[in-house]
Amino acid sequence: MTLQTFRFTDVVRDVSGGNAKLPQSQFQPSGSLAVVDQGQSFVAGYTDEMAYQFRSESLPVIVFGDHTKAIKYIDFPFAMGADGVKVLKPLDMCDPKYLYHYLRQAKIPDAGYSRHFKFLKELSIPLPPLHEQRRIAAILDKADALCAKRRETIAKLDQLLKSVFLEMFGDPVENPKGWNLKPFTEVGEWKSGATPSKSEPSFWEGSFPWVSPKDMKVSEISDAQDHVSEVVFTATNLKRIDPGHLLIVVRGMILAHSFPTAINVVPVAINQDMKAIQPIDELDIVYLKSAVDALKDRILSVVSTAGHGTRRLDMRDASEVMVPVPPVELQSAYKAVVQKYAQQRKMMVEQLAQLERAFSSIQTNAFSGTL
């Protein structure tokens, strides 16, 4: 089927105007009205101030994050969160759910924290007849729901593992079981990283993983986005980090809200914004990672701010954080649980990847007229 295309501006109206926007400082954890902003969370908060209820158009509408590119289908009463929120309403010729799915797969350039609505206005939207749009939207809804269900299952499994940790060891901040304590700085040997000179191309022509904070989005590190050559280990002060270290980020704006950790399962090098910890004999690496993850809020509470605004975890401040050291036998029992969990999680992640590939294929066919 050859689909007729229409300019975005001929199909979609920006209906944001005339509505009050609720400042983030006024978001509540509960209330009679959900607040939708440009953040990645579907609902950012709540309010009881009904004067902020979106009133311009009948529902449903599409909420677009002008800075974040977040796209949300909203079919319930809501309040607009302040800054960067665009509320979009398609004309009668375009089904709202069809538009939502189309925008989700549209290639919108990344302009950082600049505004992106200008890119939306340049789009051309393929529009089959309304009944066909609704058929396509229904198929995509079902495929999307399967992916969402798998993500939910993975999240529940992650939460279950956290519960197992707390049941076996207790809250590491309160240490209700009275385990021996060690300062964070004494749980192992802390090793530093470095950045080889970018002006020496030969340093960056190899395949050895060089880990930086942007790689710290997974619990196990088996590769990195950047790689160095073997020559750097003799020509510079960069060190190899053998497998089995706890990698942490000690400098960067991510420390304003997160404390990423990972275990390297292959030899790596790290940059200067990170540390690698080789645990002492009394601490198993798997237990140590979970303990540090559970201590995230405590660690973030001692993070300091440099003069130019960058967050950093100094050794002096890190020494204030105490890490429980339970019996090695109990740590080993916990490690066995984690390994079993990891097998289940790996299977679920692989299934999710298959579902997402199928969903992407359906999207491609849907908007090319071949579904």
Buried (B, 14 or more C-beta within 10 A) or exposed (E): EEBEEBEBEEBBBBBBEEBEBBEBEBBBEEBEBBBBBBBEEEBBBBBEBEEBBBEBBEEBBBBBBBBBBBBBBBEEEBBBBBEBBBBBBBEEEBBBBBBBBBBBBBEBEEEEEEEBBEBBEEBEBBBBEEEBBBBBBEBBEEBBEBBEEBBEBBEEBEEEBEEBBBEBBBEBBEBEEEBEEBEBBBBBEBBBBBBBEEEBEEBBEBEBBBBBBBBBEEBEBEEBEBBBBEBBBEBBEBBEBEEEBBBBBBBBEBBEEBBBBBBBEBEBBBBEBBBBBBBEEBBBBBBBBBBBBBBBEBBBEBBEEEEEEBBBBEEEBBBEBBBBBBEEEBBEEBBEBBEEBBEEBEEBEEBBEEBBEEBEEBBEEBBEBEB
